[in-house]
Amino acid sequence: MIKTEIVQGKIDPFPSEDNHTGEGAEVVFNGRVRETENGKPIVALEYEQYEGMADQELEALAKETVEKFPIHDLFCRHREGEVPVGESSLHISVWAPHRKEALDALSWFISELKKRVPIWKWAIYPDGTKEATSHEC
């Protein structure tokens, strides 16, 4: 099963489910906003999506990941709007028969998301100024 969402407001994590009896690995990733961006203190990151296209590309990427790796389920929520320091901007759950497949799929998915999904981010500094920042890290 694949589930992808781009949401406003705090991210509710996907629940851990005991009905995945064929999978020995459940990998959960929460990407949180750090207190610094490019070595400078920030108060938040602001995420903006290309409306409609970002949803489509995120779902296509999830489908590609499930086809590329021996995993069964991939759930992803990405936040848009202003995300304060300490809060999650990205939540992903992957289920697979073994940890290696799950970890490899998760790592590849995140790297490709940052390259391909049209979601941009800006650092918001304590004085209220904003600066475009990359998804490279």
C-alpha positions in Angstrom: 0.0 0.0 0.0 1.2 3.5 -0.8 -0.1 6.6 0.9 1.3 10.1 0.3 0.1 13.5 1.6 1.2 17.1 1.7 -0.4 18.6 4.7 -0.9 21.9 6.5 -0.2 22.0 10.3 1.4 19.5 12.5 2.1 16.0 11.1 0.2 13.2 12.7 2.5 10.1 12.5 1.3 7.0 10.8 0.4 4.4 13.4 2.6 1.4 13.8 0.5 -1.6 13.0 0.9 -5.2 14.2 -1.0 -6.6 11.1 2.2 -6.6 9.0 3.0 -10.2 9.7 5.0 -10.7 6.5 7.3 -7.8 7.2 10.2 -8.0 9.7 11.2 -4.4 9.4 9.2 -1.2 10.0 11.4 1.9 9.5 10.0 5.3 10.6 11.7 8.6 9.7 10.8 12.0 11.1 12.6 14.9 9.5 12.6 17.8 12.0 13.5 21.4 11.6 16.9 22.1 13.1 17.7 25.4 15.0 20.2 26.3 12.3 20.3 26.4 8.5 23.5 27.0 6.7 25.2 27.7 10.0 22.8 30.5 11.0 20.2 30.4 13.7 16.6 30.2 12.5 13.1 30.2 14.0 11.4 28.1 11.3 11.5 26.7 7.8 8.7 27.6 5.3 7.8 25.0 2.7 5.9 25.8 -0.5 4.7 23.3 -3.1 3.9 23.5 -6.7 0.2 22.9 -6.2 -1.0 19.6 -7.8 2.3 18.7 -9.3 4.0 18.1 -6.0 1.3 15.6 -4.9 1.5 13.8 -8.2 5.3 13.5 -8.2 5.3 12.4 -4.5 2.9 9.6 -5.3 4.7 8.6 -8.5 8.0 8.5 -6.5 6.5 6.3 -3.8 5.2 3.9 -6.5 8.6 3.8 -8.1 10.2 3.1 -4.8 7.9 0.1 -4.1 8.7 -1.2 -7.6 12.4 -0.7 -7.2 12.9 -2.2 -3.7 11.4 -5.3 -2.2 9.1 -3.4 0.2 5.4 -3.7 0.6 4.2 -0.4 2.1 5.4 3.2 2.0 3.6 6.0 3.7 4.8 9.7 3.5 3.5 13.0 4.8 5.3 16.2 3.9 4.3 19.4 5.5 3.8 22.8 3.8 3.7 26.2 5.3 5.7 27.4 8.2 7.3 24.7 10.4 8.9 25.9 13.7 12.2 24.6 15.0 11.8 21.1 16.6 8.7 20.1 14.6 8.5 17.5 11.9 8.3 18.6 8.3 8.5 15.0 6.9 7.2 11.7 8.2 7.8 8.4 6.4 7.0 4.8 7.3 8.3 1.8 5.3 7.6 -1.9 5.8 9.7 -4.6 4.3 10.7 -8.2 4.9 14.1 -7.2 6.2 15.8 -4.0 7.6 18.3 -3.6 4.8 15.6 -3.3 2.1 13.6 -0.9 4.3 16.6 1.3 5.1 17.8 1.3 1.5 14.4 2.2 0.2 13.9 4.9 2.7 17.3 6.5 2.0 16.7 6.4 -1.8 13.2 7.7 -1.5 14.3 10.7 0.6 17.2 11.5 -1.7 14.9 11.4 -4.8 12.1 13.4 -3.0 14.6 16.2 -2.4 15.6 16.2 -6.1 12.3 15.6 -7.9 9.3 16.7 -5.9 8.6 20.5 -6.4 8.6 21.5 -2.8 10.8 24.5 -1.9 12.0 25.8 1.5 13.0 29.1 3.0 14.9 29.6 6.3 13.1 32.2 8.5 15.6 34.1 10.7 14.9 35.7 14.1 14.6 39.1 12.5 11.8 37.8 10.2 13.9 37.8 7.0 13.7 34.8 4.7 16.3 33.1 2.6 15.8 30.3 0.0 17.7 27.2 1.1 18.4 23.9 -0.6 17.1 20.4 0.0 20.6 18.9 -0.4 21.2 18.0 3.3 
